[in-house]
Amino acid sequence: MTNPANKTILRALAGETLPTPPIWMMRQAGRYLPEYRATRAQAGDFLSLCYNSELAAEVTLQPIRRYGFDAAILFADILLLPQALGADLWFVTGEGPRMSTITSDADFDKIGRGEMIHETLNPVYETVRILRRELPEETTLIGFAGAPWTVATYMIAGRGTKDQGPAHALKAENRALFEKIIDRLTEATIDYLSEQVKAGAEVVKLFDSWAGSLQGDDFERYALEPAKIITQEMKSRFPGLPVIAFPRQAGEKYVGFHQATGADCVALDDSVTAEWAAEHVQPGGCVQGNLASSHMVTGGQALVDEAKRIVQALSNGPHIFNLGHGITPDADPENVQLMIDAVRGKV
């Protein structure tokens, strides 16, 4: 693994406390940028953009050119993996993804194994290769996948749901089938991330957007344990590879997540304060976060003050500045620059 001294993200992930935290932003390539909207229109639709290596690389590079973030994250979608396993996937304008569902063993039997995914996902790996050639040498390239629980919620319900109810119901009614889905996704996620690293990703991130809906032992079994298996296998295959885990809405369960999984960094949503994280989570390693995405819409002095407060609160340990969740389409691009200037001490 490369670890040049000028890559501040890698330094923070290695545990270094930096005078100014490196910064990137979840969904930084996205609909709030006019150049993204133009490229997406050129591609025709969202999935076509994901699978067009040149255009996917272009939208990944756009926020780097505009803002000079310290990291670029591969432009893709967490549902490309289940599609590669054989699920039907389509997007409904204004409503989001739709998928064929797994609600029975017969449905599960139609889903392939991890090694079959690469033919479908080769364009994603090619995007990574393009980015490694095109990115500035100081910019870290992050690969990613959805965590098994979060991806499973879509595969079981066929769409995003407010409370992940269908997945919880299957877990209660047919735990053996539910666990087969989690195990298959864990295996496939390792294969998917491994190919991203071989293509040039320097860090991988695991997005568990719905981790917070897992209660009690279920959090350990279906959020923490798969993250541990994936992290440890990736580090076995690629010694020195940094891993960022994002068990969103984990609350108190953020505490100890570094140690329990082996992740180098735990990303925080904005339901916890930076001060609390500094006391309870940061002692375990690098933390990432956690400005509320709404500040990218409203801007102003409140944005500057909150960004500076987070930087100050987490200044005694390794920290990567980010939002608590992805930037929203209604964000003002000028507020992104204001946030960066606040973090870097320019305002």
CORWOSUL-V908898 format. One record per backbone hydrogen bond with DSSP energy under -0.5 kcal/mol. CO is the residue of the C=O (numbers start at 1). NH is the residue of the N-H. If there is no record, write none. Layout:
CO_NH / CO_NH
This chain:
4_7 / 6_8 / 7_11 / 8_12 / 9_13 / 10_14 / 11_16 / 12_15 / 16_18 / 22_321 / 23_70 / 23_71 / 25_28 / 26_327 / 28_30 / 30_33 / 33_37 / 34_38 / 35_39 / 36_40 / 37_41 / 38_42 / 39_43 / 40_44 / 45_49 / 46_50 / 47_51 / 48_52 / 49_52 / 51_53 / 52_56 / 53_57 / 54_58 / 55_59 / 56_60 / 57_61 / 58_62 / 59_63 / 61_65 / 62_66 / 63_67 / 63_68 / 63_69 / 64_68 / 70_140 / 72_142 / 74_76 / 77_80 / 78_81 / 79_83 / 80_84 / 81_85 / 82_87 / 83_86 / 85_112 / 88_100 / 90_98 / 91_93 / 92_95 / 92_96 / 96_92 / 98_90 / 101_103 / 104_108 / 105_109 / 106_110 / 107_110 / 108_111 / 113_116 / 114_117 / 117_121 / 118_122 / 120_123 / 121_124 / 121_125 / 122_126 / 123_127 / 124_128 / 125_129 / 126_130 / 127_131 / 128_132 / 129_133 / 130_134 / 131_135 / 136_139 / 138_140 / 140_72 / 140_142 / 141_143 / 141_202 / 141_203 / 142_74 / 143_205 / 145_207 / 147_151 / 148_152 / 149_153 / 150_154 / 151_155 / 152_156 / 153_157 / 154_158 / 155_102 / 158_99 / 164_168 / 165_169 / 166_170 / 167_171 / 168_172 / 169_173 / 170_174 / 174_178 / 175_179 / 176_180 / 177_181 / 178_182 / 179_183 / 180_184 / 181_185 / 182_186 / 183_187 / 184_188 / 185_189 / 186_190 / 187_191 / 188_192 / 189_193 / 190_194 / 191_195 / 192_196 / 193_197 / 194_198 / 195_199 / 196_200 / 196_201 / 197_200 / 202_242 / 203_143 / 204_244 / 205_145 / 205_207 / 206_208 / 206_246 / 207_147 / 207_209 / 208_211 / 208_248 / 210_213 / 211_214 / 213_215 / 215_218 / 216_219 / 216_220 / 217_221 / 218_222 / 219_223 / 219_224 / 220_225 / 222_149 / 223_227 / 224_228 / 225_229 / 226_230 / 227_231 / 228_232 / 229_233 / 230_234 / 231_235 / 232_236 / 233_237 / 234_238 / 238_241 / 242_204 / 243_264 / 243_265 / 244_206 / 245_267 / 246_208 / 246_248 / 247_250 / 248_212 / 250_253 / 251_254 / 252_255 / 254_257 / 256_260 / 257_261 / 258_262 / 264_286 / 265_245 / 265_267 / 266_288 / 269_272 / 273_277 / 274_278 / 275_279 / 276_280 / 277_281 / 277_282 / 281_284 / 282_285 / 286_266 / 287_320 / 288_268 / 289_322 / 291_324 / 292_295 / 293_296 / 294_297 / 294_298 / 295_299 / 296_332 / 299_303 / 300_303 / 300_304 / 301_305 / 302_306 / 303_307 / 304_308 / 305_309 / 306_310 / 307_311 / 308_312 / 309_313 / 310_314 / 312_315 / 314_317 / 318_287 / 319_22 / 319_321 / 320_289 / 321_24 / 322_291 / 328_331 / 331_333 / 332_335 / 332_336 / 333_337 / 334_338 / 335_339 / 336_340 / 337_341 / 338_342 / 339_343 / 340_344 / 341_346 / 341_347 / 342_345
